Amino acid sequence: MSYAAAIDQLNAMAPELYTRSGQPRRKFSLKEIRILLAALGDPHLRFPSVLIAGTNGKGSTAATLASILTASGLRAGLYTSPHLERVNERIRLGPVEIADDAFAALYFRVHDAAQQLVLDGKLPQMPSFFEVLTAQALLYFAQARVDIAVLEVGMGGRLDATNIVDPLLSVITDISLDHTEWLGTTIAAITREKAGILRPRGTMITLPQHPEANQVLGEIAAELEVRGVDAASYMPPIGAGTAGLYFVQALGAAIEVDSPLIGAHQHRNVALAIAAAVELAGNHGFPITPAAIAAGIRQTRWPARFERIQRDGIEWILDVAHNPAGAWALRSGLVGLVSEKHPRCLIFSCLRDKPVAEMAQILFPLFEQVIIAPIHTARAAALDDLLAAARATNTPAVASESVGQALQLAEERAEGGLIVVSGSAYLVGEARTLLLAEKGVQA
């Protein structure tokens, strides 16, 4: 079967968080992914892994750590979500995403195995979109004989399909309120779900963060006799700013940190990646050197995280700020930029399970104009709700008929200024595809 057929079948699946009618559902269990992987030969048991959970920053941390491992000469797998432009982006070996033919072959292998399990009564239903992709990734890494895989948790941790592995390290990034319908309505409840990736007598790498999160992580780590590693020693010196070079001490040497990921919040993600690399080198025998850590950080590629694109005298900034914490990080990065370049536009859309009014209050007042764009998902927030959120902030806003039209409207209003595209990976991914397809674009 073809790659196109595989993609069509994947896209036809109901999102794992919603039924086909668009109603929320709760379908979280490791039992089904365990049965599926057993039928596929338990690929997740054939390579070591690092598992990364958190609300914000887990993708950046995963990408940085995988880049460090690759720079060390290791065959490093990387599994992340969501994707921006193509679903293949989620499954990588080194910096290279899985090829179309390999993706299709693995998809149909997983699909056929799952279908047989359903027919035999061993599975109650076909796996979800995310479960299928997770099984594909684990199979791919096993077949490729990776030295190690870095896996980003999809949502939560305790019952996420990625948590089927037995990680060498459990990394927990910053935790805030998100996905409250499924994970809980407090920081403490959400932290308990994230802490589900910890293992008895395992290793947890994290940074001091929200007091409620710190308390829960400490309690669970103590119960499980987990050894905690504080990545704070790999943070930059005070006053290092949001970009530029700084040095940290690791593996007995001064390491130059020159990350392409912009923003003070990225310092935390890079510190977590460095701490994980040091643990893998010092306690698990991986051949990671200070030079490899520096090179891996420098070579990290993680698009649409404060990504700047120049076109025809206009600066575009693409950032997947999909929740309030992400919106605050984006706002912090924009301070100074938006005061220098006028007029300024925001192209925005988000999912309906996000706190639209709160995100609008954080971001919209920075801009002279907000353009609401439609996104292609059943989970999209209604345009009327987004326009109402803009009115509540007294920010002029209009709705476009497509992402392409939104880009055109923004260009007409920018007059050489700054345009930001943010709010949803669906929006930013489509906008990025359109922008990079144009001639004369510098990314």
Beta strands, then each sheet from edge to edge (+ up, - down):
strand 1: 49-53
strand 2: 76-79
strand 3: 91-93
strand 4: 96-97
strand 5: 148-152
strand 6: 169-172
strand 7: 203-206
strand 8: 227-230
strand 9: 246-250
strand 10: 253-257
strand 11: 307-311
strand 12: 314-319
strand 13: 344-348
strand 14: 369-372
strand 15: 397-399
strand 16: 418-422
sheet 1: 4+ 3- 2+ 5+ 1+ 6+ 7+ 8+
sheet 2: 9+ 10-
sheet 3: 11+ 12- 16- 13- 14- 15-
end
